[in-house]
Amino acid sequence: MVQIKLTDNFWNQTLKLIKNEMIPFQWQVLNDNIEIEIQKERDDELIPSEKSNAIENLKIAAGLSEKEHYGWWFQDSDVYKWIEGVAHVLRHEPDPSLEELVDHVVDLIQLAQEDDGYLNTYYQIKAPHLKFKRLMESHEHYCAGHLIEAAVAYFEVTGKDKLLKVACKFADCLEENFGPEEGKIHGADGHQEIELALVKLYLCTNEAKYLQLSHYFLTVRGQDPNFYQKQLDDPAAKVNLKYLQAYQPPVEQTTAEGHAVRLVYMCTGMAEVAYYTGNEKLLEACRNIWNNMVQKRMYVTGGIGSTVHGEAFTGDYDLPNDTMYCETCAAIGLINFANSMLKNDPDSQYADVMERALYNNVMSGMALDGKHYFYVNPLESHPETNEANPGKSHVKSTRPPWFGCACCPPNLARTISQIENYIYTQSKQGIYTHLYINHTWEGSNMILQQEGNGGNITIKVKTKTQEPILIPLYFRIPSWTSGYRLSVNEEEVKFPEVQKGYIKLEKKWQGLVTIGLHFEMPVLQVTSHPLIRGNIGKVAIQRGPFIYCLEEEDNGPNLHLIYLTPNTKFEVKLNTELGEVPVLEGMGERLVISKAWNQQLYHYHADPVFERVKIVMVPYYAWANRELGEMRVWVNMK
């Protein structure tokens, strides 16, 4: 079995933050043992934001408490994602006390589960008569999916199978109730997640029925456009089938539609099922949706979801910077979709997007203290306007400690703590390196050690056998580099073979071989497609995988008055205030608001006057970690 040990300073610091700060903090919140302000993710009186109550709900379902259920019908998933986060943390660093804490929660979950395998505290406590009868909104399969993912992760790390048995029992309950057979329910959950989770359960247990059930949920979706309406038993009820990705079977969908998180979770399941079943139609649908999304509906930060209404995609090139959604969970779903596509087709376009979303929209979802989070990740923020404009209630100027819908915080913990799973893909074609993160990879007959910083990477290949090993190694050429050099044992390799954006090295590996990779890492000016209306005349700044932004803290108020010029050159400097974060400093211009504008909203003859100013840009993921102020990604260009 392959083992990966991270040696990367950036990611090890982040993992330490997750273990020492994020996981304990989230545990306190889930148990309601800490006084914090829980914010609504947008103005909506229906959002429950008094407390989490997630652990208490399990106690009620288990018969250990007589209190009332509180929270969403998917509140259980917060606990499951927290458990998965702990499992991945334990993979990096064993911790008996943390493991014991999870074991107690597992006992509680087992007690809460019903004899037939069903498990959802909301429906068990508040609406038992509606089990599996409101699938459009119930999230029953969604919660089951997160339970399965947690169970598989915890079993793989600890070898303990109690939670895995609970997950299998719930999955068997789903199989008993859903399927093409007469007497079963012919439909799927409104929120996808079970599809990708069942594939993981199949891989863990080697039970083909779980893979088949995943395939069924993907196949039945959209077959009956009236399924959800019939379940509601209300002919007048309005059901947004595009929001649910149920307007037609997924295999026929060609564009990114509806709720962004649900779409990428569904596509991840599709790509996984396609990989393990060889279903080319599912894979082709994934490619079509992917192409539409990344070519016409994705932000430069890797964010997806253009509107708060339905947390959804809208149309091609509709990418507003100040009212967008760009949910943290959606970016997490996108990197998982990309990772699953890489298993099917090692093409650097997927890894480029995975890297973009990871280092920007995902990492921006958490503060540098690990205890505050963004649900929505804007590309432009003006605190006074966010506060005054009801259409921007979802755009927060600072990260709250928790949300009424708390899907993002534990999702961050479980995703980032398994960062090593995104570095490689191994197949019959060879070993593909997607991300350049310092680590040691150890297989049965070979060790790969990656180290370096910036664009200078060293990979040491060491064989563990006497006989030479013939296996191709592939290294991604990042989209952000302006050039690269390759050497083997300090001898430059000119014109190496390149396949789908990867350098291919094929030789008989024996003993110790040192590979050198040098990627030019210039400061880039990114221009968006001319049909993205809000970005005309503006550029985004990128260096390596990081998108940069202006903050009021460094540049003063009214960031929209700042301009870059053709002569603007940036220097890279370290900002110790943000924890040794590389920032960019250069000179630009600021539009001066002259006295001619006193008491005037419009002017007929206003000649623009500019002054030279110093410009400081910080990595986008690090914004909103200091004083309250404006932020802007897209900057005016003269």
Secondary structure as GFF3:
##gff-version 3
##sequence-region A 1 638
A	DSSP	beta_strand	3	6	.	.	.	ID=ss1
A	DSSP	alpha_helix	9	17	.	.	.	ID=ss2
A	DSSP	pi_helix	18	22	.	.	.	ID=ss3
A	DSSP	alpha_helix	23	30	.	.	.	ID=ss4
A	DSSP	beta_strand	38	39	.	.	.	ID=ss5
A	DSSP	alpha_helix	54	61	.	.	.	ID=ss6
A	DSSP	alpha_helix	76	92	.	.	.	ID=ss7
A	DSSP	alpha_helix	96	112	.	.	.	ID=ss8
A	DSSP	alpha_helix	121	125	.	.	.	ID=ss9
A	DSSP	three_ten_helix	128	130	.	.	.	ID=ss10
A	DSSP	alpha_helix	140	158	.	.	.	ID=ss11
A	DSSP	alpha_helix	162	177	.	.	.	ID=ss12
A	DSSP	alpha_helix	194	205	.	.	.	ID=ss13
A	DSSP	alpha_helix	208	220	.	.	.	ID=ss14
A	DSSP	alpha_helix	227	232	.	.	.	ID=ss15
A	DSSP	three_ten_helix	250	252	.	.	.	ID=ss16
A	DSSP	alpha_helix	260	277	.	.	.	ID=ss17
A	DSSP	alpha_helix	280	296	.	.	.	ID=ss18
A	DSSP	alpha_helix	328	344	.	.	.	ID=ss19
A	DSSP	alpha_helix	348	357	.	.	.	ID=ss20
A	DSSP	pi_helix	358	362	.	.	.	ID=ss21
A	DSSP	three_ten_helix	363	365	.	.	.	ID=ss22
A	DSSP	beta_strand	380	381	.	.	.	ID=ss23
A	DSSP	alpha_helix	383	388	.	.	.	ID=ss24
A	DSSP	three_ten_helix	390	392	.	.	.	ID=ss25
A	DSSP	beta_strand	402	403	.	.	.	ID=ss26
A	DSSP	alpha_helix	408	416	.	.	.	ID=ss27
A	DSSP	three_ten_helix	419	422	.	.	.	ID=ss28
A	DSSP	beta_strand	424	427	.	.	.	ID=ss29
A	DSSP	beta_strand	430	433	.	.	.	ID=ss30
A	DSSP	beta_strand	439	442	.	.	.	ID=ss31
A	DSSP	beta_strand	446	453	.	.	.	ID=ss32
A	DSSP	beta_strand	456	463	.	.	.	ID=ss33
A	DSSP	beta_strand	469	470	.	.	.	ID=ss34
A	DSSP	beta_strand	473	476	.	.	.	ID=ss35
A	DSSP	beta_strand	484	488	.	.	.	ID=ss36
A	DSSP	beta_strand	491	492	.	.	.	ID=ss37
A	DSSP	beta_strand	497	499	.	.	.	ID=ss38
A	DSSP	beta_strand	502	505	.	.	.	ID=ss39
A	DSSP	beta_strand	508	509	.	.	.	ID=ss40
A	DSSP	beta_strand	512	519	.	.	.	ID=ss41
A	DSSP	beta_strand	523	526	.	.	.	ID=ss42
A	DSSP	three_ten_helix	533	535	.	.	.	ID=ss43
A	DSSP	beta_strand	538	543	.	.	.	ID=ss44
A	DSSP	beta_strand	546	551	.	.	.	ID=ss45
A	DSSP	alpha_helix	552	555	.	.	.	ID=ss46
A	DSSP	three_ten_helix	559	561	.	.	.	ID=ss47
A	DSSP	beta_strand	562	564	.	.	.	ID=ss48
A	DSSP	beta_strand	571	575	.	.	.	ID=ss49
A	DSSP	three_ten_helix	576	578	.	.	.	ID=ss50
A	DSSP	beta_strand	581	591	.	.	.	ID=ss51
A	DSSP	three_ten_helix	595	597	.	.	.	ID=ss52
A	DSSP	beta_strand	610	619	.	.	.	ID=ss53
A	DSSP	three_ten_helix	620	622	.	.	.	ID=ss54
A	DSSP	beta_strand	631	632	.	.	.	ID=ss55
A	DSSP	beta_strand	635	637	.	.	.	ID=ss56
###
